[in-house]
Amino acid sequence: MSDAMHTLLAATPLLDVNHPDIEALVARREWRTLPPYDRIGAVYDFVRNEIAFGYNEGDELPASSVLADGIGQCNTKSTLLMALLRAVGVPCRFHGFTIDKPLQKGAITGLAYWLAPQRIIHSWVEVSLEGRWIALEGFILDAPYLASLQRRFPQARRFCGYGAATLDLSAPGVEWLGEDTYIQKEGIADDFGVFDSPDAFYTRHGSNLSGIRRWLYERVIRHGMNRNVARVRASKW
């Protein structure tokens, strides 16, 4: 294995691949026994649907903390997905972006929406399979949440809001089929390129909030955001 590929399997402080909870999950699910295609799909489906869409206390959480929370958004789910992929021997890398704020409207409301920056740090994960790189972003919204949006907006094709930005809300291409998956791609503003790890990205570009805004978000605002997301998921419009 080349040094470059070895780096894309390495643990980092955020990708805490060897944490006991990560190791226990991987062993319990027996993902390492699967062929590479199925291994990626199983990990992807776990992060997509068993880690519900929601807002953690910050972007720079280690994977084990995201797993313990049981919820995540694009950046924290990316960290968990990368850690699990590396734990089962799948090389992966981090691709950093910003997305335009209106993509979050509906999922984020009121003061929380006002506090959010106009361009929000965003990411997806790229996996190496059979000599090619595949972009994975469709894991952000869990299936019940996405299905609720589809019921609420049954005629929608091009759609932006509630955490989605897609050319076709009715069939956004989020299932693992060995190809790219996307759910927020159409909202991308800036492309920061690929990084070996989320640690490297946040060291260079920082995260979404700082100062008093971050304090308010961590302690007060995100709890209201998660209640709102739960209402959307339950179709309590």
N, C-alpha and C positions, 0 to 999 in steps of 0.2 A: 504494500500500500504506500502511495506517495505521501510525503510530508503534508502536502496541502489537503489531501483527503483525510489524513489522520487528524488534522486540526478541526475538520468538520464533523468529527465524532467525539471531540474532547469535551470534558466537563468544564464548567466555569462557575463563578459564584452564583449567577442567575440560573444557569443550566446545571443544577445540582443533581446530576444524573445518578450519583451514588447515594442519594438520601434514602434512608430506610423505607420511607413511604413510597418513593418512586420504585425502588427495587421490589417491594412487596406487591405493588400493583402489577408490574410487568410479569413477575413470577406467577401470580394468581391467574392472570389472563392467558398465560402461556404464549405470549406473542412471539417470543424468540423461536418457537417451533414452526412458525408459518413461513412460507416462501416470501421473498421480498415484497411482491405486489400486494399480497394479502396482509402482510405485516403493516405496511403503510396504511392500507385501508382500515384495518382494525383500530390502529392508534388514532387515525383521523376521525373515525366515527365516534370513538370515545370522547375526544376533545370537543367535537361538534355537539354531541347530544347529551353526554353525561356531565359535561361542564356547561351549565346553562349560561346564556348571554346575560351579562350583568357587569356591574362596575366595582372593581376592587379599590383598595385605598390608594393605589398608585400603579404606575407602569413598571417600575423597577423592582418587582417582586420576584423572588426565586420561584422556580417551577413548583417546588414542594408546597409553598404557601398558596399558590393558585389552586393546586390540587386540594388543599385543606379547605379553602374558601368554597369550592364547588361551583364557582361562577367565574366569568371572565369576559373581557372585551378583546378587541383585536390584538393589542400588544401583549396582554397577559396570557391569553390563549396561545399566542405565537410562542411565548417562552415555554409554556407547558408542552405544546406539541413538539417543539425542538428537543426538549429534554427527553421525552418519551421515545422519539425517533432515534436519538443517539443511544439511548439505553438499549434499544433492540438492534443496534448496528446499522442504522440507516443514516448516511451522511446528509446533512442539511445545513442551510444557511439562512440568514435573516435579510430581508429586503425592506428598507425603510422608505417611507413616504410621508407626505401630509395629505389630509383630505379636507375638503371644504366643509365648514361648519353646518350648512343646511342639511347635510346627510344625516346628522344626528337629531334634527328637529322632530319632535314627536316622542322619540325615546328619551330625549332630554327636553325639559320644559322649564318655563319660569326663570327663577334666579340662576339655576344651574346652566341654562342655555346662555344667559347673559354673561356668566363667568367664563364660559368656554372660549378659547382663542378662535380667531377666524379660520385659522388653518391648524388642524389637530394632527398630532403625531400619529402615524398609522404604520402598520407593517403586515407583511405576509411571510410565509415560510416557503422556501424552495427545497425540494428533495431531489436527490440523485437516484435515478432508476434506469438501468440499462443504457448508460452513457448519455443520458439527457437530463436536463433540469426541468422540473415540473413545479409550477407555482400553485400554492395552496392558500386560499383565502376564504373559501366557502364554509369554513368551520366556525365562523364568528357567531352566526345566528343559529340557535338550536332549532330543531325541526318543529316543535310546538309553537315557538314564537313566530317563525317564518310562516307556518300554516295559518296562524291568526291574521297576519298581515294579508295573506292571499285571500282569506275570506272577507276581510274588511274592504279590500280593493280588488274585486274580482275581475274588473275590466282592465286593470293596469298592465301595461307593457313596460315602457321606459318609466322608471320609478326612482325617486330620490327622497329619502326620509326614513325615520324610525330605525336607523342603523343599516339601511340598505341603499345601494346605488347600483342599479342593474338595468340592462336593456330590456329585460323581460321578467317581471316579477312572478309571472305564472310558471316560468320554467327557467330559473336563474343558473342552473348548472352547478349545483353545490355538492352533488354526490361524487364519491371517489370512483372514477372509471379509468384511472391511469392517465388522465389529462388534467390541464389546469382547471382549478375551481375558483370562482369569484362570487362575491356578494356586495363588495363596496368599490370595485375597480373603477366604476364610472364617476366616482367622486374624487379621484386622485388629482391633487394640485401639483405638488413637488415630488420629484423622484431623487432620493439620496443614494441610490445604488445598493449593492449587496455588502454584507458584513459577515464575518465568521461567527458572530454571536450577538445577542441583544446587548450584552455588556459593552461591546465595542461601539455599537451604535449610540447608546445613551451617553457614553463618555464623550462622544463627539458632538451630539446634537441635543442632549438634554431630554426632558420630558415635557408634558403639556402645561403643568401649573407650578407656580412657586410662590413663596411668601404667604400672605394672608389668604390669597385665593386657594392655595393648596391646603392650608389649615382648615378653612371652611369646608372644602370639598371632602377631606378625609373624615372629619368629625361629624358633619351635619348633612351636607348636600347629597352625597352619594347614596345615603340611605333612602332619601326621597326618590332619587333616580331609580333605585332598584325596586321600590314599591311601584313606581310607574311602569317599569318594564314587566313586572309581574302581572299588572292589570292588563297590559297589552297581550301578554302570553295567554291570559285567561279570557281574552276577548271581552273584557269589561271596559268597553269604550265609553 
